[in-house]
Amino acid sequence: MFEELYQEALNRKQNPKEGSYTNYLFDKGLDKILKKVGEEATEVVIAAKNDSLDELILETNDVLYHLSVLLVEKGVTLEALRQEAATRVGKQSRLAERKEIDTY
């Protein structure tokens, strides 16, 4: 699924289409894309806290879409993500070195 979103964003970057929201984001630039990623990530958190699965599914798709646009804008390939993920497989987390997350 994420690969399809990424490929669609890459296609829009390489072959702009008038009226495309993706091209609107590319035209507006990095700051607009980052703003949308932040907004959508916040909406994922709110949906999860509200215990709404439908809302969580919707907002997760939105954040994945905007992340794909960001990655294309910055020239990050899916292969680079795969390579990084591969370095993490089987590694044990060092929980003692992580900061505690405050819950309210």
QUIFEN-V839040 format. One record per residue. N is the residue number from 1. OMEGA is omega in whole degrees, -180 to 180 (999 if undefined). Layout:
# QUIFEN-V839040
[[N;OMEGA] [N;OMEGA]]
This chain:
# QUIFEN-V839040
[[1;-179] [2;179] [3;178] [4;177] [5;180] [6;-179] [7;178] [8;177] [9;179] [10;178] [11;179] [12;178] [13;-177] [14;-177] [15;-177] [16;179] [17;-179] [18;180] [19;-179] [20;177] [21;178] [22;178] [23;174] [24;179] [25;178] [26;180] [27;-180] [28;173] [29;-172] [30;-177] [31;179] [32;179] [33;179] [34;178] [35;-179] [36;177] [37;180] [38;179] [39;-177] [40;177] [41;177] [42;179] [43;174] [44;180] [45;180] [46;179] [47;179] [48;179] [49;179] [50;179] [51;179] [52;-178] [53;179] [54;179] [55;179] [56;178] [57;179] [58;-176] [59;177] [60;176] [61;178] [62;-178] [63;177] [64;177] [65;-178] [66;174] [67;179] [68;177] [69;179] [70;-179] [71;178] [72;-180] [73;-178] [74;178] [75;177] [76;-178] [77;175] [78;178] [79;177] [80;177] [81;179] [82;-180] [83;178] [84;179] [85;-179] [86;179] [87;-176] [88;-177] [89;177] [90;179] [91;178] [92;179] [93;177] [94;-175] [95;-178] [96;-178] [97;-178] [98;176] [99;174] [100;176] [101;179] [102;173] [103;-176] [104;999]]
